[in-house]
Amino acid sequence: MSSPVGTLLSDRYRLDAQVGHGGMSTVYRAFDTVLERQVAIKLMHREMSSDSDQLERFRREARAVAQLNHPHIVGVIDAGEDNETPYIVFEYVEGETLKDRIRRSGRLPVPEAVAYAIEIARALGAAHERQIVHRDVKPQNVLIDEEGTAKVTDFGIARTMTEEGLTADGRVLGTTDYVSPEQALGQEVGPQSDLYSLGIVLFEMLTGDVPFSGENQVAVAMKHVREELPDVQLRRPEVSSALASVIDRATAKDLDRRYNDDTELIRELEDVLAIETARSGQATGEVTSVLRTLPGSARRRLPLRARVSPGRLIALLALLGVAVTVVLVLALHNTQRGTGSAPALKAPPRQHNVSLARNSAHDYDPYGTGGTGEHPELTKNAVDRDPSSTWTTEHYDNGNLGKLGVGLYIDAKPTVSAKSLQIQTPTPGFDVEIYGAKSGPPKKVPDPGWTKLGLAKGLKSRQPIALDTASQSFRYYLIWITKLPPNGAQTVEISEVALFD
């Protein structure tokens, strides 16, 4: 059915212009003559309304989105039928689709791509809380309004997690460029499937293209099932390891390795946005808006100018000037008073900090018993840039490890030729050896896969260790603790680890 422009639906909505067309419906820019405002209307094709499955899917979209009230979801205003033709009335978003934006601009600035991914993830999180899975997340279904804000739309094949029928027969729904492996195989689809598709959208925003191509949709879908995602850092080298790690985990084919829920993905994206903004040194457009919504843990990573308004920054700088003056005066009177707080780990001269993902640290206990590891739940504390949080080994009686060693390794994916590794610890005095591995990590020490790069005896509370990599690049860097601190200490604690190249 093709309703002509000028048609008045239900004596209220005037169709002004066609703005989109699909196999099941056509979207129009329309005018609400009662409330005198622009709206968008999705009008089902009359020939499709006789198909009970298609009709129910169309009505279900209206019911599903009507439950959602979120700034990053295009909202439903009304629904009805005119001359036996169903329609849905949405808020009208002036702008373009994210797909149009990518086609027009190519690769998006890295912080902007991450900001849009956060907004989309927050929208999906709101849907998932209502037990609604979108099932067709793609840039064509993300609108960018005139202010630059992302809004998710087209829940046309969305399905509640308690609903049966319609898609339970194994048919593949969704666009194959972004389809999850389980959806491509016609298996059960849940929120993690939407997160996979979002990971592909983020990949496209960063590289300007989808990861897979093929002769037909089936060929592309099978690549999502069988092939590893291309390395985003090879296609765009300025992408940080932290961001690459997020994409890898979001698009993991194994559901046990993929993000469990939206909250987990959003938290890591927020940290990455702060890191990328700090790296670029500036924030513009939608990045600025998203930065204002970051939690305190992520905002602390931002440079001061990105955390406060210009007016407040001037006032803070003025106060800082006064404070510096007071400190200098006090220092002149007594240079010996106070020790100050510990500074963050700084790069040695002519070396640079290697960006590490928050999930890059892992415990390593090849000779342990019981299978519990060395506090794996605390490993993130070693790379969170917070010296007050620590990773700790298990307790060892009589100050004796009773085995060759135990440790912590860092995944510096993809690889890096590190020049030094720095450790900060509240339990100094232990002995440590540093190893590198290109793959694995190897299951034990010693092992041909591990290359010894450096060592330190009686490690100090904050000590850099020079690494001899012979110009080789390694993915894994192992901190292998061979001796506990003296005086009967039973544990080793590490508060911060940093790699420098």
C-alpha positions as CSV (number, residue, x, y, z in Angstrom):
1,M,0.0,0.0,0.0
2,S,1.3,3.5,-0.8
3,S,-0.7,6.2,1.0
4,P,-0.4,9.5,-0.9
5,V,1.1,12.5,0.9
6,G,-1.8,14.6,2.2
7,T,-3.8,11.6,3.6
8,L,-5.4,12.4,7.0
9,L,-5.3,9.3,9.3
10,S,-8.0,9.0,11.9
11,D,-9.0,12.6,11.1
12,R,-5.9,13.7,13.0
13,Y,-2.5,12.9,11.4
14,R,-1.7,14.4,8.0
15,L,1.0,12.6,6.1
16,D,3.4,15.3,4.8
17,A,6.4,13.3,3.3
18,Q,7.7,9.8,3.0
19,V,11.0,9.4,4.9
20,G,11.5,5.7,5.0
21,H,10.3,2.5,3.4
22,G,10.6,-1.2,4.4
23,G,9.1,-4.6,3.5
24,M,6.4,-4.3,6.1
25,S,5.8,-0.6,6.5
26,T,6.5,2.9,5.3
27,V,7.5,5.8,7.5
28,Y,6.2,9.3,7.0
29,R,6.9,12.7,8.5
30,A,3.4,13.8,9.6
31,F,1.6,16.6,11.4
32,D,-0.6,16.1,14.4
33,T,-3.5,18.5,13.7
34,V,-4.8,18.3,17.3
35,L,-1.6,19.1,19.2
36,E,-0.1,21.0,16.2
37,R,3.3,19.3,16.2
38,Q,5.4,17.2,13.8
39,V,5.4,13.4,14.4
40,A,6.7,10.3,12.6
41,I,4.2,7.7,11.5
42,K,4.9,4.1,10.6
43,L,2.1,2.9,8.4
44,M,1.8,-0.9,7.8
45,H,1.4,-1.9,4.2
46,R,-2.2,-2.9,3.6
47,E,-1.3,-6.2,1.9
48,M,0.8,-7.1,5.0
49,S,-2.0,-6.5,7.5
50,S,-3.8,-9.7,6.3
51,D,-0.8,-11.8,7.5
52,S,-1.6,-12.5,11.2
53,D,2.0,-13.0,12.2
54,Q,3.1,-9.7,10.5
55,L,0.2,-7.9,12.0
56,E,1.0,-9.2,15.5
57,R,4.7,-8.2,15.1
58,F,3.6,-4.7,14.1
59,R,1.3,-4.4,17.0
60,R,3.9,-5.8,19.4
61,E,6.3,-3.1,18.4
62,A,3.8,-0.5,19.6
63,R,3.2,-2.3,22.8
64,A,7.0,-2.9,23.5
65,V,8.2,0.7,22.8
66,A,5.2,2.2,24.7
67,Q,6.7,0.6,27.8
68,L,9.9,2.5,27.4
69,N,10.6,6.0,28.4
70,H,14.2,6.8,27.8
71,P,16.1,9.8,26.4
72,H,17.9,7.6,23.9
73,I,14.8,5.7,22.6
74,V,12.4,7.1,20.1
75,G,9.2,7.2,22.0
76,V,5.7,6.0,20.9
77,I,3.0,8.6,21.1
78,D,0.0,6.8,19.8
79,A,-1.2,3.8,17.8
80,G,-4.3,3.0,15.8
81,E,-5.9,1.8,12.6
82,D,-7.3,3.7,9.7
83,N,-9.3,1.9,7.0
84,E,-8.1,-1.4,8.4
85,T,-4.5,-0.2,8.1
86,P,-2.5,-0.2,11.4
87,Y,-0.1,2.6,12.2
88,I,2.2,3.7,15.0
89,V,2.9,7.4,15.9
90,F,6.4,8.2,17.1
91,E,8.1,11.4,18.3
92,Y,9.7,13.0,15.2
93,V,13.5,13.2,15.2
94,E,15.0,15.7,12.9
95,G,18.4,14.6,11.8
96,E,20.0,11.5,10.2
97,T,20.7,7.9,10.9
98,L,24.0,6.8,12.4
99,K,24.5,4.8,9.1
100,D,24.1,8.0,7.1
101,R,26.6,9.7,9.4
102,I,29.2,7.0,8.9
103,R,28.6,7.1,5.1
104,R,29.0,10.9,5.1
105,S,31.9,11.2,7.5
106,G,33.7,7.8,7.3
107,R,35.4,6.8,10.5
108,L,34.1,8.8,13.5
109,P,36.4,10.4,16.0
110,V,37.3,7.8,18.6
111,P,35.7,9.6,21.6
112,E,32.6,10.3,19.6
113,A,32.2,6.7,18.6
114,V,32.5,5.6,22.3
115,A,30.0,8.3,23.4
116,Y,27.4,7.0,20.9
117,A,28.0,3.5,22.0
118,I,27.3,4.5,25.6
119,E,24.1,6.2,24.6
120,I,23.0,3.1,22.6
121,A,24.0,0.8,25.4
122,R,22.0,2.8,27.9
123,A,18.9,2.6,25.6
124,L,19.3,-1.1,25.3
125,G,19.7,-1.4,29.0
126,A,16.4,0.3,29.6
127,A,14.7,-2.1,27.1
128,H,16.4,-5.2,28.7
129,E,15.2,-4.1,32.1
130,R,11.7,-4.4,30.7
131,Q,12.6,-7.8,29.3
132,I,12.6,-6.5,25.7
133,V,15.3,-7.6,23.3
134,H,15.7,-5.4,20.2
135,R,17.1,-8.1,17.9
136,D,18.0,-5.7,15.1
137,V,20.6,-3.3,16.5
138,K,22.3,-1.5,13.6
139,P,23.3,2.0,12.7
140,Q,20.3,2.3,10.4
141,N,18.1,2.0,13.5
142,V,19.9,4.7,15.4
143,L,18.9,8.3,14.8
144,I,21.2,11.3,15.4
145,D,19.1,14.3,16.2
146,E,20.0,18.0,15.5
147,E,21.8,18.3,18.8
148,G,23.9,15.2,18.1
149,T,22.1,12.8,20.5
150,A,21.6,9.1,19.6
151,K,18.2,7.6,19.8
152,V,17.4,3.9,19.1
153,T,14.4,3.2,17.0
154,D,12.6,0.4,15.1
155,F,11.8,-2.3,17.6
156,G,9.9,-4.0,14.8
157,I,11.3,-7.5,15.5
158,A,11.8,-6.9,19.2
159,R,10.6,-9.7,21.5
160,T,10.0,-10.0,25.2
161,M,12.0,-12.6,26.9
162,T,8.8,-14.3,28.2
163,E,7.1,-14.4,24.8
164,E,6.7,-17.5,22.7
165,G,5.9,-17.9,19.0
166,L,6.6,-15.8,15.9
167,T,10.4,-16.3,16.0
168,A,10.5,-19.6,17.8
169,D,10.8,-21.6,14.7
170,G,14.5,-21.0,14.1
171,R,14.1,-18.3,11.5
172,V,16.9,-15.7,11.4
173,L,15.8,-12.2,12.0
174,G,18.0,-9.1,12.0
175,T,20.5,-7.6,9.6
176,T,23.3,-10.1,8.9
177,D,26.0,-7.4,8.9
178,Y,25.4,-7.1,12.7
179,V,23.8,-10.5,13.6
180,S,25.1,-12.4,16.6
181,P,26.3,-16.0,16.1
182,E,23.4,-17.4,18.1
183,Q,20.9,-15.4,16.2
184,A,22.5,-16.5,12.9
185,L,22.1,-20.1,13.9
186,G,18.4,-19.6,14.8
187,Q,19.1,-20.2,18.5
188,E,17.6,-18.5,21.5
189,V,18.3,-14.8,21.6
190,G,18.7,-12.7,24.7
191,P,20.2,-9.3,25.8
192,Q,23.8,-10.5,25.1
193,S,22.8,-10.8,21.4
194,D,22.0,-7.0,21.3
195,L,25.4,-6.3,23.0
196,Y,27.1,-8.3,20.2
197,S,25.4,-6.2,17.6
198,L,26.3,-3.0,19.4
199,G,30.0,-4.2,19.4
200,I,29.8,-4.5,15.6
201,V,28.2,-1.1,15.3
202,L,31.1,0.3,17.4
203,F,33.6,-1.5,15.2
204,E,32.0,0.2,12.1
205,M,32.0,3.6,13.7
206,L,35.7,3.3,14.4
207,T,36.7,1.8,11.0
208,G,34.1,3.1,8.7
209,D,33.0,-0.4,7.5
210,V,31.5,-3.6,8.8
211,P,33.9,-6.4,9.7
212,F,32.6,-9.1,7.3
213,S,31.4,-9.2,3.7
214,G,30.3,-12.0,1.5
215,E,28.5,-13.1,-1.6
216,N,25.1,-13.1,0.2
217,Q,23.5,-12.6,3.6
218,V,24.0,-16.3,4.6
219,A,27.7,-16.1,3.8
220,V,28.0,-13.0,6.0
221,A,26.0,-14.6,8.8
222,M,28.2,-17.7,8.8
223,K,31.3,-15.5,9.2
224,H,29.8,-14.1,12.4
225,V,29.5,-17.7,13.5
226,R,32.9,-19.0,12.4
227,E,35.4,-16.2,11.9
228,E,37.2,-14.0,14.4
229,L,36.5,-10.3,14.2
230,P,39.3,-8.4,12.3
231,D,41.7,-6.6,14.7
232,V,40.3,-3.1,15.1
233,Q,43.8,-1.8,16.0
234,L,45.2,-2.9,12.7
235,R,42.4,-1.1,10.8
236,R,42.8,2.0,13.1
237,P,46.1,2.0,15.0
238,E,45.1,5.0,17.3
239,V,42.4,2.8,19.0
240,S,43.6,2.1,22.5
241,S,44.1,-1.4,23.9
242,A,41.4,-0.7,26.4
243,L,38.8,0.1,23.7
244,A,39.9,-2.9,21.6
245,S,39.4,-5.1,24.6
246,V,35.8,-3.8,25.0
247,I,35.0,-4.6,21.4
248,D,36.6,-8.1,21.7
249,R,34.6,-8.9,24.7
250,A,31.3,-7.5,23.4
251,T,31.7,-9.6,20.2
252,A,32.9,-12.8,21.8
253,K,31.2,-15.8,20.1
254,D,31.2,-17.6,23.4
255,L,28.4,-16.2,25.6
256,D,30.5,-17.0,28.7
257,R,33.2,-14.6,27.5
258,R,30.8,-11.9,26.3
259,Y,29.5,-9.2,28.6
260,N,26.8,-10.6,30.9
261,D,24.7,-7.5,30.9
262,D,24.4,-3.8,29.8
263,T,25.7,-2.5,33.1
264,E,29.0,-4.2,32.8
265,L,29.5,-3.0,29.2
266,I,28.4,0.6,30.0
267,R,30.8,0.8,32.9
268,E,33.8,-0.2,30.8
269,L,32.7,2.1,27.9
270,E,32.5,5.0,30.4
271,D,36.1,4.3,31.6
272,V,37.3,4.1,28.0
273,L,35.6,7.4,27.1
274,A,37.4,9.1,29.9
275,I,40.7,7.5,28.8
276,E,40.2,8.5,25.1
277,T,39.2,12.0,26.1
278,A,42.3,12.4,28.2
279,R,44.4,11.1,25.3
280,S,42.9,13.4,22.8
281,G,43.1,16.4,25.2
282,Q,39.7,17.8,24.2
283,A,36.0,17.0,24.1
284,T,33.5,18.3,21.6
285,G,30.0,17.6,20.4
286,E,28.1,14.7,21.9
287,V,31.2,13.6,23.8
288,T,30.8,16.7,26.1
289,S,27.2,15.8,26.9
290,V,28.1,12.2,27.7
291,L,31.0,13.2,29.9
292,R,28.7,15.1,32.1
293,T,26.8,11.9,32.9
294,L,29.9,9.8,33.8
295,P,30.1,8.4,37.3
296,G,32.8,9.8,39.6
297,S,35.1,6.8,39.2
298,A,35.3,7.5,35.4
299,R,35.4,11.3,35.7
300,R,38.5,11.1,37.8
301,R,40.4,9.9,34.8
302,L,39.5,13.1,32.9
303,P,41.8,16.2,32.7
304,L,40.5,19.0,34.8
305,R,39.3,21.1,31.9
306,A,37.0,18.3,30.8
307,R,35.5,17.9,34.2
308,V,34.4,21.5,34.9
309,S,32.9,24.4,33.1
310,P,35.2,27.3,31.9
311,G,33.9,29.6,34.6
312,R,34.5,27.1,37.4
313,L,37.8,26.2,35.9
314,I,38.9,29.9,36.1
315,A,37.8,30.0,39.7
316,L,39.6,26.8,40.6
317,L,42.8,28.0,38.9
318,A,42.6,31.2,41.0
319,L,42.1,29.1,44.2
320,L,45.0,26.9,43.1
321,G,47.2,29.9,42.7
322,V,46.5,31.0,46.2
323,A,47.1,27.5,47.5
324,V,50.4,27.2,45.7
325,T,51.5,30.5,47.2
326,V,50.6,29.3,50.7
327,V,52.5,26.0,50.2
328,L,55.6,27.9,48.9
329,V,55.6,30.2,51.9
330,L,55.3,27.3,54.3
331,A,58.0,25.4,52.5
332,L,60.4,28.4,52.9
333,H,59.7,28.3,56.6
334,N,60.2,24.6,57.0
335,T,61.3,22.5,54.1
336,Q,61.2,19.4,56.3
337,R,57.5,19.4,57.3
338,G,55.3,16.6,56.0
339,T,56.0,13.9,53.4
340,G,53.0,14.5,51.1
341,S,50.9,11.9,49.3
342,A,52.2,9.3,46.9
343,P,52.2,10.5,43.3
344,A,50.7,8.3,40.5
345,L,53.1,6.0,38.7
346,K,55.0,8.2,36.2
347,A,56.7,7.1,33.1
348,P,60.6,7.1,33.1
349,P,62.3,9.7,30.9
350,R,61.6,9.1,27.1
351,Q,59.1,6.3,27.9
352,H,55.3,6.4,27.6
353,N,52.5,4.7,29.6
354,V,50.9,1.7,27.9
355,S,47.1,1.9,28.0
356,L,45.7,-1.2,29.8
357,A,42.1,-2.4,29.9
358,R,40.5,-2.7,33.4
359,N,40.2,-6.4,32.8
360,S,43.8,-6.9,31.7
361,A,45.2,-8.2,35.0
362,H,44.9,-12.0,35.8
363,D,46.1,-14.1,38.7
364,Y,48.7,-16.8,37.9
365,D,49.1,-19.8,40.2
366,P,50.3,-22.9,38.1
367,Y,51.4,-24.8,41.2
368,G,48.5,-24.0,43.5
369,T,46.1,-26.5,45.0
370,G,42.3,-26.3,45.4
371,G,41.7,-24.6,42.1
372,T,40.7,-21.2,43.7
373,G,43.5,-19.2,42.3
374,E,45.1,-16.1,43.9
375,H,42.1,-13.8,44.5
376,P,41.1,-13.4,40.8
377,E,38.2,-11.1,41.9
378,L,40.8,-8.6,43.1
379,T,43.1,-8.5,40.0
380,K,41.4,-5.4,38.5
381,N,42.7,-3.5,41.5
382,A,46.2,-3.7,40.1
383,V,45.4,-1.7,37.0
384,D,42.7,0.7,38.2
385,R,45.1,3.6,38.9
386,D,43.8,3.7,42.5
387,P,46.7,3.1,45.0
388,S,44.2,2.5,47.8
389,S,42.9,-0.7,46.2
390,T,45.1,-3.8,46.1
391,W,45.4,-7.3,44.7
392,T,46.8,-9.8,47.2
393,T,48.1,-13.3,47.2
394,E,46.7,-16.0,49.4
395,H,48.2,-16.3,52.9
396,Y,51.3,-18.5,53.2
397,D,52.3,-19.7,56.7
398,N,55.8,-19.1,58.1
399,G,56.6,-16.6,55.3
400,N,57.3,-19.4,52.8
401,L,55.5,-19.8,49.5
402,G,56.2,-23.5,49.5
403,K,56.3,-23.6,45.7
404,L,58.4,-22.1,42.8
405,G,56.3,-19.0,42.7
406,V,53.0,-17.3,42.2
407,G,52.0,-14.1,40.4
408,L,50.0,-11.8,38.3
409,Y,50.1,-11.3,34.5
410,I,49.1,-8.4,32.4
411,D,47.4,-8.8,29.0
412,A,48.8,-6.0,26.9
413,K,46.8,-7.0,23.8
414,P,47.6,-6.9,20.9
415,T,51.4,-6.7,21.8
416,V,53.9,-4.2,23.1
417,S,57.7,-4.0,23.4
418,A,57.8,-2.7,26.9
419,K,60.9,-1.0,28.2
420,S,60.0,-1.1,31.9
421,L,57.4,-2.3,34.3
422,Q,56.6,-0.5,37.5
423,I,55.1,-2.0,40.6
424,Q,53.6,-0.1,43.6
425,T,53.1,-2.3,46.8
426,P,52.2,-1.7,50.4
427,T,54.2,-4.9,51.3
428,P,57.8,-4.2,50.0
429,G,60.7,-6.6,50.3
430,F,59.6,-9.5,48.1
431,D,61.6,-10.9,45.2
432,V,60.1,-10.8,41.7
433,E,61.0,-11.9,38.2
434,I,59.4,-10.5,35.1
435,Y,58.6,-12.7,32.1
436,G,57.1,-12.0,28.7
437,A,55.1,-14.3,26.3
438,K,53.8,-13.8,22.8
439,S,50.9,-16.2,23.1
440,G,49.2,-18.3,25.7
441,P,49.8,-17.4,28.4
442,P,52.0,-20.5,29.0
443,K,50.7,-22.8,31.7
444,K,53.8,-22.8,34.0
445,V,57.1,-21.3,34.9
446,P,59.7,-22.3,33.6
447,D,58.3,-22.8,30.1
448,P,59.9,-22.1,26.7
449,G,56.9,-19.8,26.0
450,W,58.0,-17.4,28.8
451,T,61.0,-15.2,28.2
452,K,62.7,-13.7,31.2
453,L,62.9,-9.9,30.9
454,G,64.0,-8.6,34.3
455,L,64.0,-9.1,38.0
456,A,64.2,-7.3,41.3
457,K,65.3,-8.4,44.8
458,G,63.7,-6.9,47.9
459,L,61.3,-4.8,45.8
460,K,60.8,-1.3,47.1
461,S,57.3,0.2,47.7
462,R,57.4,1.9,44.3
463,Q,60.0,0.5,41.9
464,P,60.5,0.5,38.1
465,I,62.0,-2.7,36.7
466,A,64.0,-2.4,33.4
467,L,63.0,-4.9,30.8
468,D,65.2,-6.4,28.2
469,T,62.9,-7.4,25.3
470,A,65.6,-7.4,22.6
471,S,63.1,-5.2,20.6
472,Q,60.6,-8.1,20.7
473,S,56.9,-7.4,21.3
474,F,55.0,-9.5,23.9
475,R,51.3,-9.8,24.7
476,Y,51.6,-11.1,28.2
477,Y,53.8,-9.7,31.0
478,L,54.1,-11.9,34.1
479,I,55.0,-10.6,37.6
480,W,56.4,-13.9,39.1
481,I,56.8,-13.6,42.9
482,T,59.5,-16.0,44.1
483,K,60.0,-14.9,47.7
484,L,57.8,-13.3,50.2
485,P,58.8,-10.2,52.1
486,P,61.1,-10.7,55.2
487,N,60.1,-11.0,58.8
488,G,57.5,-13.7,58.3
489,A,55.2,-11.8,56.0
490,Q,52.4,-14.1,54.8
491,T,51.1,-12.2,51.7
492,V,52.2,-10.0,48.9
493,E,50.0,-7.1,47.9
494,I,50.2,-5.1,44.7
495,S,48.3,-1.8,44.4
496,E,49.4,-0.7,41.0
497,V,51.1,-2.1,37.9
498,A,52.1,0.0,34.9
499,L,53.9,-0.8,31.6
500,F,56.0,1.7,29.7
501,D,57.3,1.6,26.2
